């Protein structure tokens, strides 16, 4: 099933544990309010500002991102645990 997020929302699949190319471990920790890592699966078109212009989306499909677990809504689609959040709730893109 394909999902089309609205406005400035992004659909992310959380990655349980991972390491960066330099060997830094970015895995899941027991602290529930810690920062999590995920992969962007779908990106909305953006939001309209007060002037009627579309805002730019700074994340792309395939980006690895850092986010706070409490800033998103959870959904289970096609037996996949997905997170839906606003672009502004993403803390950083891992390059």
N, C-alpha and C positions, 0 to 999 in steps of 0.2 A: 504494500500500500504506500502510495506517495502522499506526503504531507506538504501543504502549502501554508507556511506561517503568515500571519497577517501583520501589517505595519512593520515595526522594528523588532519583531520577535525572531528568535533563533531556536532551532531544535538541535539539542546536543545529546550525544550518547556518552555517558560517563565511562571513563577507563579506570579500572580498579587499581592497577599498578603499572608503572612504567619507569623507564630510566631515560635520561637525556643522552645525546651522543657523547657528552663528556663524562657520563657515568653517574650523574647525580640521580638519586632515587627519588621519584615523585609519587610514591605509592600511597595507597589509602592508609590512613592512620585511624586510631581508635577514637580520636577526638571528633565529635560530630560537627562542631562548628569550624572545622579546619577548611582550608581551601582545597578544592577538588579539580581534577583534570578531566577534560572530555574532548571529543571530536565533533566538530560542527557538521551536521548532516543536511540541514536545510536552512535557508536564510530568507527572511521576508523582504519585500521590496523597499522598505523604509517608511518613514512617517512624514506627514506634511507639517511644515512649520507654520507659524502665524501668517507668513506671506504667501502661503499656498505652494511653496517649493518643496520638493522631496528632499529629505535629509539623506546623507550618504551612509551606506552600511560599511563599516570598517572591518567586518569579518567576512570570510568567504567559506564556501563549502570545503571541507577538508582541513581547515585550520584546527590546531590543537589549542585549547583555551583553558584558562584558570578561572574558576568561579566559586562563589560561596553557595553551599548547598541550600541555604534558606532563601535564596533569591529566585527560585524557580518553581514551576509547577511540574508534577510528575505525571507521566502517562505510560500505559503499557499498550503498544500497538504491534501487532504481528509477533507477539511474544518477546518484544524488545522493550527494555526499560528505557524510556526517553525522558528528557528534561526540556521544558519549554521556558525560555527566559527572554527578557528584553536585552537588546544589544548593550544597553548601559549597565546591565548587571554583570557583564563579563569584565573581569578584572584585568586580564592580559592575554595576549596571543603568544604562544611559545613558538619561537623560530628556530 
